[in-house]
Amino acid sequence: MYQSLEDFASTRQKAVNDGLESRELAALMVEKFAEGMNACGTDKIHQADQLCESIDPNYQKNRRLRYERFATLTLTARQTK
Protein backbone atom coordinates (compact mmCIF):
# COMPACT_ATOMS: atom_id res chain seq x y z
CA MET A 1 0.00 0.00 0.00
CA TYR A 2 2.69 2.49 0.99
CA GLN A 3 5.96 2.80 -0.83
CA SER A 4 8.82 2.04 1.52
CA LEU A 5 11.45 4.64 2.21
CA GLU A 6 14.09 2.35 0.72
CA ASP A 7 12.09 1.95 -2.50
CA PHE A 8 11.55 5.69 -2.76
CA ALA A 9 15.27 6.38 -2.19
CA SER A 10 16.16 3.77 -4.80
CA THR A 11 13.84 5.45 -7.31
CA ARG A 12 15.43 8.82 -6.60
CA GLN A 13 18.95 7.33 -6.97
CA LYS A 14 17.96 5.89 -10.35
CA ALA A 15 16.73 9.34 -11.43
CA VAL A 16 20.10 10.80 -10.41
CA ASN A 17 21.97 8.06 -12.27
CA ASP A 18 19.82 8.69 -15.36
CA GLY A 19 20.57 12.42 -15.21
CA LEU A 20 16.94 13.37 -14.51
CA GLU A 21 17.45 14.85 -11.02
CA SER A 22 20.33 16.45 -9.17
CA ARG A 23 21.73 14.70 -6.11
CA GLU A 24 20.61 17.64 -3.99
CA LEU A 25 17.00 17.48 -5.22
CA ALA A 26 16.80 13.70 -4.85
CA ALA A 27 18.12 13.79 -1.28
CA LEU A 28 15.69 16.60 -0.40
CA MET A 29 12.78 14.55 -1.74
CA VAL A 30 13.84 11.52 0.34
CA GLU A 31 14.15 13.76 3.41
CA LYS A 32 10.65 15.17 2.91
CA PHE A 33 9.21 11.71 2.21
CA ALA A 34 10.62 10.51 5.55
CA GLU A 35 9.26 13.57 7.34
CA GLY A 36 5.82 12.71 5.99
CA MET A 37 6.20 9.13 7.23
CA ASN A 38 7.33 10.48 10.60
CA ALA A 39 4.22 12.67 10.81
CA CYS A 40 2.17 9.48 10.42
CA GLY A 41 3.91 7.90 13.39
CA THR A 42 6.75 6.06 11.65
CA ASP A 43 10.16 7.26 12.81
CA LYS A 44 12.37 7.04 9.72
CA ILE A 45 14.45 10.20 10.10
CA HIS A 46 17.75 8.46 11.02
CA GLN A 47 17.30 5.97 8.20
CA ALA A 48 16.46 8.83 5.83
CA ASP A 49 19.68 10.64 6.74
CA GLN A 50 21.68 7.53 5.82
CA LEU A 51 19.81 7.12 2.52
CA CYS A 52 20.19 10.82 1.68
CA GLU A 53 23.93 10.62 2.33
CA SER A 54 24.18 7.62 0.00
CA ILE A 55 22.51 9.67 -2.76
CA ASP A 56 24.28 12.97 -2.05
CA PRO A 57 27.64 12.68 -0.26
CA ASN A 58 27.35 16.41 0.57
CA TYR A 59 23.83 16.00 2.00
CA GLN A 60 24.55 17.41 5.48
CA LYS A 61 26.36 20.44 4.05
CA ASN A 62 23.65 21.04 1.43
CA ARG A 63 20.94 20.66 4.06
CA ARG A 64 22.56 23.33 6.23
CA LEU A 65 22.90 25.61 3.21
CA ARG A 66 19.20 25.17 2.38
CA TYR A 67 18.19 26.33 5.84
CA GLU A 68 20.62 29.26 5.84
CA ARG A 69 18.99 31.01 2.90
CA PHE A 70 15.83 31.32 0.87
CA ALA A 71 15.22 28.10 -1.01
CA THR A 72 14.11 28.00 -4.60
CA LEU A 73 13.79 25.45 -7.34
CA THR A 74 15.38 26.24 -10.68
CA LEU A 75 13.90 24.27 -13.53
CA THR A 76 16.46 24.45 -16.28
CA ALA A 77 17.11 22.07 -19.11
CA ARG A 78 20.05 19.84 -18.50
CA GLN A 79 23.13 20.52 -20.54
CA THR A 80 23.88 18.10 -23.33
CA LYS A 81 27.37 17.59 -24.66
N, C-alpha and C positions, 0 to 999 in steps of 0.2 A: 504494500500500500504506500509506504513512504520510502523515498529513495534514501539509502544510507549515506552518511557523511563520506564514507570511503568511496562509494560509487560516484557521488557528486564531485569529489576531489579528482578522481580518475578522469572523469569527463572533462573537467577544466584543464587538467594536465594535457590531455589529448588535444584540446583546442590550442593550447600553447605550442605544443609540438607541431601542430599543423599550421602555425602562423596566424591563427584566427583571433587570438587574444594575447595581450601582454601578460607577463608573469605577475605583474603588480595587480592587474585587473582580476585575473584568475584567483589569486590568493585572497583578494578582497571579497570576492563572491563566496569563496569557501568560508571565510570568517563570518560573513553575514548569514549564510546558511546555518552555520553552527549556532549563532546567536538566536536565530529563529527556533531552532530545536531546543535550545536552552530555555527560551521563554515558554515552551510547552512542557517543561519539566524534565528534559533530558540534558544532563550536564556533559557537553561535548567540547567545551572551550579548550581544555588542555590538548585533547586529541586534534582539534582544529588547528591549533598553533603548530603542532608537529607536521600536519599535512600541508599547511600554508608554507612552512619553511622548506618542505620538499619540493614545492612548486616554485617558490621564489626564495632563493638563498638570502636575499636582502630583506625578507619580509618584516622583521622587527624594526629595522631602520626605516623602511618605507611606511610602515604603520605609524611610527612616531612622526614622520614628516607629514603624513595625511592629517594628523590631529594638530599639527603646529600651524597650519594655514588653511585657507579656504580650499575646499576640494571641488574639483570639476571633472568632467568627463569630456575628453576631446575625441571626437569621432572623425578620424582622418583615414584616408585610404592608405593601406600599407604600401610601402615602397617596393617596387619590383626592380630586379636587376637585369 
